[in-house]
Structure formats: structure tokens, C-alpha cells
Amino acid sequence: PDLSGYEKYGLGNVKYTISRIHVTAVDFPSASISLIPGTGIKLVIGNASLTIDMNWNIRTWMFKDSGRSTMYISKVFVTAIFSTPLDHMGRTSIALTSCSTTSGDTDIKPNGQN
């Protein structure tokens, strides 16, 4: 979905819109799944990266500008724990119990004006 909103900077507000967000690449060089006895499943993703293309538009009382950008997010680490309880019919279900994520580097490259 598109992102939009207002941020207050100095003497005025900046209205922004980020649209046409498209994930163009995902890399999981290190991923593992393990069983946790009595709890469920642990998923660990290490050193992942994402590439995202997007349009952006900003407007203030003084100026407006827009363009396209590519965002590179690297050194992403995710740890998720899933419980695997039985439902009322005795079938296994899955539920996210906890999740933590960190990212190391974010680089945004403008691709010109719209």
C-alpha cells in the first residue's frame, strides 16, 4: 500500500507520499528452521537484503518535488517463533508467538524526477 502523511519540520509541515512500492529483489543467504520441543518452530534469517523501487512526492508551503527512488536494505536479521497447537479437531495450527527484526544499512538512490 501507499504511504502518506505529514511531518513537522522547522516552520512548516511537509506532506509526503510514497507510492508504487515494489519489492524487486530479496536475498536470504542464511536461513534456518529448527524445532523447539514443547513450543513449536524457530525461524532465523541472517544477513538478508531487499531492493525496493518507489515513487515519492513531497510538498511544503515553499516547494514541491517528486521522483523515483530505489532503496537497498541490507544486513537484515529476523528471528521468529511459531507455536504449533492443536485445534479443537486435533489438527495442527500455526501462530506467530514472537518476532524480532533488525536491519543494518539502508541506502536510497534517487532515479531522477517524475
C-alpha beads as a LAMMPS data file, in Angstrom:
LAMMPS data file: protein, C-alpha beads

114 atoms
113 bonds

1 atom types
1 bond types

-500.0 500.0 xlo xhi
-500.0 500.0 ylo yhi
-500.0 500.0 zlo zhi

Masses

1 110.0

Atoms # bond

1 1 1 0.000 0.000 0.000
2 1 1 0.971 3.633 -0.485
3 1 1 2.341 5.600 2.461
4 1 1 1.434 9.226 3.082
5 1 1 1.369 11.713 5.900
6 1 1 2.667 14.937 7.383
7 1 1 5.844 15.661 9.288
8 1 1 6.542 18.931 11.104
9 1 1 9.935 20.447 10.280
10 1 1 11.051 23.864 11.452
11 1 1 8.442 26.447 10.444
12 1 1 6.097 24.214 8.483
13 1 1 4.691 20.854 7.583
14 1 1 5.990 18.528 4.922
15 1 1 3.360 16.421 3.192
16 1 1 4.773 13.230 1.688
17 1 1 3.506 10.349 -0.380
18 1 1 5.409 7.186 -1.230
19 1 1 3.595 5.175 -3.880
20 1 1 4.019 2.295 -6.319
21 1 1 6.180 0.461 -3.790
22 1 1 7.573 -2.640 -5.465
23 1 1 9.989 -5.199 -3.980
24 1 1 12.307 -6.075 -6.864
25 1 1 14.801 -8.374 -5.123
26 1 1 15.074 -10.413 -1.915
27 1 1 18.097 -12.435 -0.830
28 1 1 18.210 -14.874 2.109
29 1 1 21.826 -16.083 2.159
30 1 1 21.405 -17.626 5.609
31 1 1 18.133 -19.125 6.815
32 1 1 17.377 -21.963 9.189
33 1 1 14.350 -23.628 10.732
34 1 1 14.534 -25.653 13.929
35 1 1 12.064 -27.382 16.217
36 1 1 11.696 -26.175 19.796
37 1 1 10.387 -29.092 21.879
38 1 1 7.107 -28.252 23.606
39 1 1 6.898 -24.840 21.892
40 1 1 6.954 -25.017 18.117
41 1 1 9.229 -23.783 15.356
42 1 1 12.038 -21.232 15.299
43 1 1 12.898 -19.436 12.044
44 1 1 16.160 -17.498 11.811
45 1 1 17.093 -15.411 8.770
46 1 1 20.534 -13.820 8.767
47 1 1 22.150 -11.165 6.608
48 1 1 19.157 -10.835 4.278
49 1 1 18.733 -7.962 1.839
50 1 1 15.891 -6.253 -0.048
51 1 1 15.687 -3.920 -3.019
52 1 1 12.583 -1.720 -3.260
53 1 1 11.584 0.694 -6.049
54 1 1 9.138 3.509 -5.301
55 1 1 7.736 6.859 -6.383
56 1 1 7.913 9.762 -3.944
57 1 1 6.281 13.145 -3.715
58 1 1 6.869 15.896 -1.139
59 1 1 5.140 19.239 -0.744
60 1 1 5.713 22.171 1.604
61 1 1 4.371 25.706 1.628
62 1 1 7.506 26.745 -0.319
63 1 1 8.047 23.975 -2.885
64 1 1 7.035 20.583 -4.197
65 1 1 9.098 17.830 -5.743
66 1 1 8.687 14.242 -6.894
67 1 1 10.693 11.409 -8.397
68 1 1 11.582 7.728 -8.246
69 1 1 13.975 6.050 -5.853
70 1 1 15.481 2.669 -5.209
71 1 1 16.020 1.625 -1.595
72 1 1 18.567 -1.035 -0.659
73 1 1 18.171 -2.575 2.785
74 1 1 20.926 -4.928 3.904
75 1 1 22.119 -6.771 6.995
76 1 1 18.534 -7.744 7.883
77 1 1 18.194 -10.279 10.691
78 1 1 14.873 -11.907 11.635
79 1 1 14.059 -14.350 14.415
80 1 1 10.504 -15.678 14.622
81 1 1 8.950 -18.240 16.952
82 1 1 5.792 -20.049 15.862
83 1 1 3.653 -22.117 18.213
84 1 1 2.009 -25.227 16.792
85 1 1 -1.020 -26.023 18.980
86 1 1 -3.745 -28.484 18.072
87 1 1 -7.147 -27.025 17.207
88 1 1 -10.463 -28.419 18.537
89 1 1 -10.462 -31.044 15.745
90 1 1 -6.970 -32.276 16.648
91 1 1 -5.318 -30.662 13.623
92 1 1 -2.093 -28.736 13.990
93 1 1 -2.387 -24.984 13.587
94 1 1 0.364 -22.381 13.494
95 1 1 0.549 -18.985 15.216
96 1 1 3.291 -16.377 15.407
97 1 1 4.380 -16.129 19.054
98 1 1 7.244 -13.649 18.768
99 1 1 9.240 -11.887 16.093
100 1 1 12.242 -9.585 16.185
101 1 1 13.897 -7.840 13.266
102 1 1 16.940 -5.619 12.874
103 1 1 18.429 -4.017 9.809
104 1 1 21.931 -2.669 9.471
105 1 1 22.146 -0.476 6.396
106 1 1 19.657 1.478 4.317
107 1 1 20.738 3.242 1.123
108 1 1 18.334 5.319 -1.002
109 1 1 19.310 6.242 -4.541
110 1 1 17.215 8.816 -6.429
111 1 1 16.438 7.802 -10.021
112 1 1 15.533 11.222 -11.389
113 1 1 12.458 13.411 -11.469
114 1 1 8.902 12.475 -12.457

Bonds

1 1 1 2
2 1 2 3
3 1 3 4
4 1 4 5
5 1 5 6
6 1 6 7
7 1 7 8
8 1 8 9
9 1 9 10
10 1 10 11
11 1 11 12
12 1 12 13
13 1 13 14
14 1 14 15
15 1 15 16
16 1 16 17
17 1 17 18
18 1 18 19
19 1 19 20
20 1 20 21
21 1 21 22
22 1 22 23
23 1 23 24
24 1 24 25
25 1 25 26
26 1 26 27
27 1 27 28
28 1 28 29
29 1 29 30
30 1 30 31
31 1 31 32
32 1 32 33
33 1 33 34
34 1 34 35
35 1 35 36
36 1 36 37
37 1 37 38
38 1 38 39
39 1 39 40
40 1 40 41
41 1 41 42
42 1 42 43
43 1 43 44
44 1 44 45
45 1 45 46
46 1 46 47
47 1 47 48
48 1 48 49
49 1 49 50
50 1 50 51
51 1 51 52
52 1 52 53
53 1 53 54
54 1 54 55
55 1 55 56
56 1 56 57
57 1 57 58
58 1 58 59
59 1 59 60
60 1 60 61
61 1 61 62
62 1 62 63
63 1 63 64
64 1 64 65
65 1 65 66
66 1 66 67
67 1 67 68
68 1 68 69
69 1 69 70
70 1 70 71
71 1 71 72
72 1 72 73
73 1 73 74
74 1 74 75
75 1 75 76
76 1 76 77
77 1 77 78
78 1 78 79
79 1 79 80
80 1 80 81
81 1 81 82
82 1 82 83
83 1 83 84
84 1 84 85
85 1 85 86
86 1 86 87
87 1 87 88
88 1 88 89
89 1 89 90
90 1 90 91
91 1 91 92
92 1 92 93
93 1 93 94
94 1 94 95
95 1 95 96
96 1 96 97
97 1 97 98
98 1 98 99
99 1 99 100
100 1 100 101
101 1 101 102
102 1 102 103
103 1 103 104
104 1 104 105
105 1 105 106
106 1 106 107
107 1 107 108
108 1 108 109
109 1 109 110
110 1 110 111
111 1 111 112
112 1 112 113
113 1 113 114
